[in-house]
């Protein structure tokens, strides 16, 4: 018995629905950001540290260098960046007293901290480290709890003005894993055991500091320059 015209129509409608759904799923798989993993405890090569001591902000001729060891997924580090660092920049960095040095210290309990550090390193490759650095901290609540934060950071790369395909290639390569490990090793060697920690005038401060506390330390170390 021949199928009725209405039955044939229903068949083709269902076939169209399946085709559209299949095409949508294929498009999702193609466009879905690949999960990027940055390896830990890698062997640090000479090339990982050649000519690189950290990320700097401020004048090369500043009278004092301050090193911050921090973790992008650390809530206290995010609080320091949002609340205290603007005053540090205004009072100490922009006045030429301090040259700020940022070093990654990814903690084991934070699963996305190395990924965040690598995203910032890839931004640095394009001369946009501090722009990406600020966005990563500002939006910590968005990516810290994500199962796969790769796509989040890719979006931030676009917001920071990066060439996204170049950024994506950099992330996939994981070529700065050794740099991040070297930074962690340096912090461990000087006694860092949490974040944020600060190295000022050869002394490590392992408790949370305010901008006023840092300014007071700088005034004590540079009394003539801060009068």
C-alpha positions as CSV (number, residue, x, y, z in Angstrom):
1,X,0.0,0.0,0.0
2,X,1.4,3.4,-1.0
3,X,2.2,5.9,1.8
4,X,-0.1,8.9,2.0
5,X,1.2,12.3,0.9
6,X,0.9,13.5,4.5
7,X,3.0,10.6,5.7
8,X,5.7,11.4,3.2
9,X,5.7,15.1,4.2
10,X,6.1,14.1,7.9
11,X,9.1,11.9,6.9
12,X,10.9,14.7,5.1
13,X,10.2,17.1,7.9
14,X,11.7,14.7,10.5
15,X,14.6,14.1,8.1
16,X,15.2,17.9,7.9
17,X,15.1,18.2,11.7
18,X,17.6,15.5,12.1
19,X,19.9,17.1,9.5
20,X,19.7,20.5,11.1
21,X,20.4,19.0,14.6
22,X,23.3,17.1,13.2
23,X,24.7,20.2,11.4
24,X,24.4,22.2,14.7
25,X,26.2,19.5,16.7
26,X,29.0,19.4,14.1
27,X,29.3,23.2,14.1
28,X,29.5,23.1,17.9
29,X,32.3,20.5,17.9
30,X,34.2,22.5,15.3
31,X,33.9,25.8,17.1
32,X,34.2,24.5,20.7
33,X,37.5,25.7,22.1
34,X,39.9,22.8,22.7
35,X,40.9,22.1,26.2
36,X,44.4,23.3,26.9
37,X,46.5,21.9,29.7
38,X,49.7,23.4,30.9
39,X,52.0,20.8,32.4
40,X,53.5,21.2,35.9
41,X,56.9,20.1,37.2
42,X,58.5,20.4,33.8
43,X,62.3,20.5,33.3
44,X,63.3,24.1,33.1
45,X,65.6,24.8,30.1
46,X,68.0,27.6,29.7
47,X,65.9,29.0,26.9
48,X,62.9,29.3,29.4
49,X,64.7,31.9,31.4
50,X,67.1,33.5,29.0
51,X,66.6,37.2,29.2
52,X,63.5,36.9,31.3
53,X,63.2,37.7,35.0
54,X,59.5,38.5,35.2
55,X,56.9,41.0,34.1
56,X,57.9,44.6,34.9
57,X,56.0,47.8,35.4
58,X,57.7,51.1,36.1
59,X,60.9,52.8,35.2
60,X,64.2,51.0,34.7
61,X,65.8,53.7,36.8
62,X,63.5,53.3,39.8
63,X,65.3,53.3,43.1
64,X,63.8,50.0,44.4
65,X,62.5,46.8,42.9
66,X,59.5,45.1,44.5
67,X,58.6,41.5,43.5
68,X,55.1,40.1,43.9
69,X,54.7,36.3,43.8
70,X,51.1,35.6,43.0
71,X,48.5,33.2,41.7
72,X,45.8,34.3,39.3
73,X,43.2,32.0,41.0
74,X,44.0,33.2,44.5
75,X,41.1,35.3,45.9
76,X,43.5,37.4,48.1
77,X,45.7,38.1,45.1
78,X,42.6,39.3,43.2
79,X,41.7,41.5,46.1
80,X,45.2,43.0,46.2
81,X,45.0,43.6,42.5
82,X,41.6,45.3,42.6
83,X,41.9,47.3,45.9
84,X,45.6,47.9,46.7
85,X,47.5,47.8,43.5
86,X,45.9,51.0,42.0
87,X,47.3,53.0,44.9
88,X,50.7,51.3,44.6
89,X,50.8,52.3,41.0
90,X,49.9,55.9,41.7
91,X,52.1,56.4,44.8
92,X,55.1,54.3,44.1
93,X,55.4,53.1,40.5
94,X,54.3,56.2,38.6
95,X,56.4,58.4,40.8
96,X,59.5,56.5,39.8
97,X,60.3,55.1,43.2
98,X,59.4,51.5,42.5
99,X,59.8,49.1,39.6
100,X,57.2,46.3,40.1
101,X,58.1,42.8,39.2
102,X,55.4,40.2,38.9
103,X,56.2,36.5,39.2
104,X,53.8,33.5,38.8
105,X,53.5,31.2,41.8
106,X,50.7,28.8,40.8
107,X,49.4,26.9,43.8
108,X,48.5,23.2,43.5
109,X,45.0,23.6,44.9
110,X,44.1,26.0,42.0
111,X,43.5,23.9,38.9
112,X,43.4,26.8,36.4
113,X,46.2,28.9,37.8
114,X,48.9,27.6,35.4
115,X,46.5,28.1,32.5
116,X,45.9,31.7,33.6
117,X,49.6,32.3,33.9
118,X,50.2,30.9,30.5
119,X,47.4,33.0,29.0
120,X,49.1,36.1,30.4
121,X,52.5,34.9,29.0
122,X,51.0,34.5,25.6
123,X,49.6,38.0,25.9
124,X,53.1,39.2,26.8
125,X,54.4,37.7,23.6
126,X,52.2,40.2,21.8
127,X,53.1,43.1,24.1
128,X,49.8,43.0,26.0
129,X,50.7,41.4,29.3
130,X,49.4,44.0,31.7
131,X,46.1,44.3,29.8
132,X,45.5,40.5,29.9
133,X,46.8,40.4,33.5
134,X,44.1,43.0,34.6
135,X,41.3,41.2,32.8
136,X,42.2,37.8,34.2
137,X,42.1,39.1,37.7
138,X,39.0,41.2,37.2
139,X,37.0,38.3,35.8
140,X,38.4,35.7,38.2
141,X,34.9,34.7,39.4
142,X,33.9,33.8,35.8
143,X,36.7,31.3,35.1
144,X,37.9,30.0,38.4
145,X,34.9,27.6,38.8
146,X,34.6,26.7,35.1
147,X,35.2,23.1,34.2
148,X,37.0,24.2,31.0
149,X,38.4,27.7,31.3
150,X,40.2,27.6,27.9
151,X,37.3,29.4,26.1
152,X,37.1,32.0,28.8
153,X,40.7,33.0,28.4
154,X,40.4,33.0,24.6
155,X,37.6,35.5,25.0
156,X,39.7,37.7,27.3
157,X,42.5,37.6,24.7
158,X,40.1,39.2,22.2
159,X,39.1,41.8,24.8
160,X,42.8,42.6,25.5
161,X,43.4,43.3,21.8
162,X,45.4,40.2,21.0
163,X,45.6,38.4,17.6
164,X,43.5,35.5,18.8
165,X,44.8,32.8,16.3
166,X,48.3,33.6,17.4
167,X,47.2,33.5,21.0
168,X,45.5,30.2,20.5
169,X,48.6,28.7,18.8
170,X,50.7,29.9,21.8
171,X,48.4,28.3,24.3
172,X,48.2,25.0,22.4
173,X,52.0,24.9,22.3
174,X,52.3,25.3,26.1
175,X,55.7,26.8,25.3
176,X,55.8,28.9,28.5
177,X,55.3,26.0,30.9
178,X,59.0,26.1,31.7
179,X,59.0,29.8,32.3
180,X,56.1,29.4,34.8
181,X,57.9,26.5,36.5
182,X,61.1,28.6,36.8
183,X,59.1,31.4,38.4
184,X,57.6,28.9,40.9
185,X,61.0,27.5,41.7
186,X,62.4,30.9,42.3
187,X,59.7,31.8,44.7
188,X,60.1,28.5,46.6
189,X,63.8,29.1,46.8
190,X,63.4,32.5,48.5
191,X,60.8,31.1,50.9
192,X,57.4,31.8,49.3
193,X,54.8,29.5,50.7
194,X,51.5,31.3,49.8
195,X,50.2,34.1,47.8
196,X,50.5,37.0,47.5
197,X,54.1,37.3,49.0
198,X,56.3,40.3,48.4
199,X,60.1,40.6,48.2
200,X,61.1,44.1,49.1
201,X,64.7,45.2,49.8
202,X,65.9,41.6,50.1
203,X,63.2,40.7,52.7
204,X,60.2,38.5,52.0
205,X,56.9,39.5,53.4
206,X,54.6,36.5,53.6
207,X,51.5,38.2,55.0
208,X,49.0,40.2,53.0
209,X,50.2,43.8,52.6
210,X,48.2,46.9,51.9
211,X,49.3,49.8,49.7
212,X,50.0,51.8,52.8
213,X,52.1,49.0,54.3
214,X,54.2,48.8,51.1
215,X,54.6,52.6,51.0
216,X,55.8,52.5,54.6
217,X,58.4,49.9,53.8
218,X,59.6,51.9,50.8
219,X,59.9,55.1,52.9
220,X,61.9,53.2,55.4
221,X,64.3,51.8,52.7
222,X,64.5,55.1,50.8
223,X,64.1,57.8,53.3
224,X,65.8,60.5,51.3
225,X,63.9,59.7,48.1
226,X,60.5,59.8,49.7
227,X,60.7,63.1,51.6
